[in-house]
C-alpha cells in the first residue's frame, strides 16, 4: 500500500505522487466545477448530480473518470469500478485494487490517500475523488450557513 497526500498550495490542491510527478485541482468558491491538471493533460471536473455524490472528469473528447453510486468508470483494464463516498472520505474499488481518500477534520488540511494495487491515471482518479468529497462537504457547509442565517433573523411582527 502506498500513501499519497494532497495539500492546499497557492490556491490549488496539489497531489505529489512521487517521481517528480505533480498534479493539481483548482476550483471556484462554490465548488460547482473545477479543473484537474496532470502530466497527461487538463480535465474539467464537475459533480454528477445536485447532491454532489459523485463527479466526472472530462475533456472535449469525452469522460475519462466517472465516480457515481450506480455507474462508475475509471481508466485502465479491469472489472467494474465502485464509488463509495462517506462523510469523512470515500473509496474507489475495482477488482482487488483500492483507492481510499480520507478528508481532514477541518477544511484546508492535508488529505491522505491510501492506494492499493495499480491504477491507470492515478493522479486523475485521485483528484476526481477528492473533488467529489470536498464538493459535497462544501455544499453541506453552504446549506448549514444558509439555514443558520435564516434562523437568526426570525419573523417580525
Secondary structure by P-SEA (a helix, b strand, c coil): cbbbbbbbccccccccccccccccccccccccccccccccbbbbbbbccccccccccccccccccccccccccccccccbbbbbbcccbbbbbcccbbbbbbbccccccbbbbbbcccccaaaaaaaaaaaaaaaaaaaaaaaaaaaaaaaaacccc
